[in-house]
Amino acid sequence: MDNFWFLCKMFKSGKQGKTDQWVVIRFLHQQGITPVHIWEQLQHVHGPTALCKQSVRAWVRRFDDDPDCSCLDCPRSGGPRST
């Protein structure tokens, strides 16, 4: 768990975003930490800006289904959405 706190301190030093949390989820999942424990740690560090428990579980499933999955958004076809 020492690595987790290092990651949290690193990401807490700057503006936090969902991508940062996805990286932490991927790392902790590879360490064998369960989705519920990952979510609890994210709640402890990020508070109200943490991903919800269902999102953490969904990302863990995504990483299980595709080990090469990137935490970054993939480029999409088409133009930007307009209102």
C-alpha positions, -999 to +999 in steps of 0.1 A: +000+000+000+030+023+002+029+027-035-008+038-033+001+067-010+029+078-033+005+079-062-021+097-042+004+124-031+016+128-067-019+133-080-031+154-051-003+179-058-020+191-090-055+195-104-073+162-100-092+146-128-109+114-136-079+102-157-057+104-126-082+082-108-083+057-136-045+054-135-047+047-097-075+022-103-055+004-129-024+003-107-042-009-076-061-035-096-028-049-109-017-051-073-047-074-065-067-048-046-105-053-048-127-027-064-144-019-031-111-012-014-099+009-043-131+030-041-126+034-003-091+047-009-102+071-036-129+084-013-103+090+014-080+109-009-104+127-034-134+131-012-165+143-031-146+144-064-139+106-063-155+083-089-185+064-076-183+027-066-200+016-098-175+035-120-146+019-102-161-015-108-167-007-145-131+004-149-118-027-133-140-048-156-127-028-186-091-034-176-098-071-171-115-073-206-087-054-223-053-055-206-040-030-232-068-005-225-056+030-222-067+054-195-068+082-220-097+091-241-095+077-276-100+100-306-135+098-319-148+102-354-171+131-363-172+166-353-178+182-319-213+181-304-232+213-310-262+227-290 
